Amino acid sequence: FTLEDINGKSVKLSDFKGRAIYLDFWASWCSPCLAEMPHSKKLKEKFTDKNIVFMYISIDQNRENWKK
């Protein structure tokens, strides 16, 4: 699938062929999602030197909400 990144650039899963992909679906209005974010960031730091792509995908309707 293809999504838009925070800079408006199209990103496809196929752009990362051959790499493991961590998908995190979240929303700005979801308290459990926001509470999990610091743990997810620690996981990302732990695997910095690995061949893993971390993608955080907001399901917000309003772009400004998830950019905050």
N, C-alpha and C positions, 0 to 999 in steps of 0.2 A: 504494500500500500504506500501511498504518498501523502505526506503531511507537510505543513509549513512550519519552519522553525521560528524562533523569536525575532529573527531578522527579516522574515518574509521569504526566505529561500526554501524551495521545494526540496524535501528530503525523502528518499525512498529506502525501504528496507534493503533493496537490492544494492544500494550504494555500499553496503557493509557486508557483502558476500564473503563468506569464509570466516567471519568473526561471530562470536557469541553476542547476542543482543539481550540486554536487560530492559524490559518494557515496564514502565510504571505509569499506570493510568490514574489520574487524580483530578480534583476540582478545587477551586479556591473556597468553595462553600462547604467542603467536606472536612469536618474536624478530624476524623481518624486519618484521612489522607495527609493532612498538614502535620499531624503528630508523628507520622511515620517518616516524613521528609528528612529529619536529622539523621535517622538510622540509615536511610538509603544513601545519604551523602557520605557517611562513614564507610559503608560498603563500597561505594565508588572509589574512595580514597584507598581502601585496602587493596583493590584490584587495579590500581592505576597502571602498573607495569604489565598487566595481562592484556590479551587481545579481546577485550570486552567493550562493547558500546553501551552506554547508559542513555536511555531515551525516556524522558519524562513527558508524558502526553496528557495535556489538559483536555477535559471534556466540557469546559466552560463555554457558554454561548458568546460571552463578551470577551474579546481579546484583551482588553485593558485589565480585566480582573486577573487573568493568569499571568500577565506580564509583571504585575506587582509582586 
